[in-house]
Amino acid sequence: MTWASNTSRLLRSALLGTVVSATGVALPFDPWTGFGIAYAQDDGGDDGGDDGGDDGGADGDDGGDDAGGDTDDDGDDDADDDGDDDDADDGGGQVAPAASGGTGRARSGRAASGGAATQPVRTAESAPAEVFAEGEIVVTNLDEADLARLQSEGFVVIERLDLQEVASVLHRLQIPAGLSPEQARDRVRALPTGGTGDFNHYYRWEQDTMAPASGAAAQPVAMGPSEACTHLNCAAFALIGWPEARGMVPECQVTVPIGVIDTGVNAAHENLVGADLDVLRLVEETVDPSQAVHGTAVAALLVGQVPDRAPGLIPEAEVVAIDVFGRDAGDERASVASLVKALDLLADRGVKVVNLSLAGPANAALEAALLRLSGPGGAVVVAAAGNGGPGADVSYPAGYPFVLAVTAVDGRGQIYRQAQRGTHLDIAAPGVEVWSATSIKGVKPRTGTSFAVPFVTAVAAVLASRDPQAAPDILAQRVRDLTRDMGAPGLDDVFGTGLLTLDALCTPDIVASPLE
């Protein structure tokens, strides 16, 4: 990223403010344009799950999908998806980013109207139960001398992960009695090889937990003199100019492996049967497995095999999908230790692009692993900006400068109202009511920055296939170059460089880059 780009981002961040509406509500205001910022109104209400709310209108498995032309598939899956990923008590989508020094615990629930205390209910407005694993520190590349010193002070090794690519080793350490988490972290960092010491933070997938606005059937979109788009994502594909005729352009095919780190994936789903998909699980057997809901939807957006309903963007691609999520009382989460292990495995498999539709706090161990992965000979890393809302702190890994941070827009190009903002944003892509696979059968609309990420991942994979020797930072800049300015002129805290625009994706000169 150039000095001018960073300067522009910082200046805009300082100037952005709010304007009070006629009803007294503070709305985001951009002094560069003099106008408030339009939002994608994607949901019919602020309570209830995405799937639960879908059932009244936009459920891709039952009523809503039938309106879109599906009449055959989905009573069974509806119950599964409604109970799994989108309910308001699931805690997966709306995550309040926490500082590295957080307590690791959320506030307790409010008392009921009668005065009796109730159990906390995870909604779009409440934080998940835990920000990090209680009593644990993780650190990469700690040498034996420093480890012995910590053990002599009462630290206990819970797990040692021997790695090959993104680090040499990762230790999970139990904090000794008498030390606070912050004290333990600082003690590890004070050692010569302990600089990456941090909490074993948790990360959640980034999907909206609120109901979409409607279940209107997708309309055909003209693609050319004799072509018409008839699948459910026509509007999203047309918005960015996705070249659906890539199959006729050999140099626009994906020939490099890509990685997805997410929840479980149902490889037997009808939309994934036939895909070149390798699904692995890296969570301890003692942990309850994640539901194959979010991961299945993300994988199907990439390599879906049913072209007339919700086709994948790059169905020919080889995908290594790693499930790093466990489930605790309805809360699906992935630890830093699992994420680093998965990143190391993907690096060893030679992937050139990594899709991270998840978010959480900044973490020194994760940052070091991602920096190593995205270096020369490594992979482009693409991550979700987060669904915490315009006022939320930056979420990670999207917040790291060497990661492509993706925000979401609706079919009209308006920003998704729950998308997080910041100078770190790179690209906007479709992510409101995007249709994809459910966990068992059928499809339904999905909303969140999670589902904008696969669009950018697909573009990065095409570019990496055309120039496999290009460094990840060069490829990332080529992706940024394929955007159309949105919002305020130039870089901004809402759209980044702008909306993904792919008219030139399959042209011969796309591999040219001003950085080379």
Secondary structure, DSSP 8 states (H G I E B T S, - for coil): --HHHHHHHHHHHHH-EEEE-TTS-EEEEETTTTEE--EE--BS-SSS-HHHHHTTTT-SSSHHHHHTT--SS-HHHHHHHHHHTSSTTS-SS------TT--SB-----B-TTS-B------TTS--SBSEEEEEEEEES--HHHHHHHHHTT-EEEEEEE-SSS-SEEEEEE--TT--HHHHHHHHHTSTT-TT-EEEEEEEE----S-BS-------EEEETTEEE-STTHHHHHHHT--TTGGG-GGGS--S-EEEEES---TTSTTTTTSEEEEEE-S-TTSEE--SSHHHHHHHHHH---TTTS--SSTT-EEEEEE--EEETTEEEEEHHHHHHHHHHHHHTT-SEEEE-EEB---HHHHHHHHHHTSTTS-EEEEE--SS-TTS---BTTTSTTSEEEEEE-TTS-EETT----TT--EEEE-SSEEEE-SSSSEEEE-SGGGTHHHHHHHHHHHHHH-TTS-HHHHHHHHHHSEE--SSSSSBTTTBT-EE--TTTTSGGGG--TT-
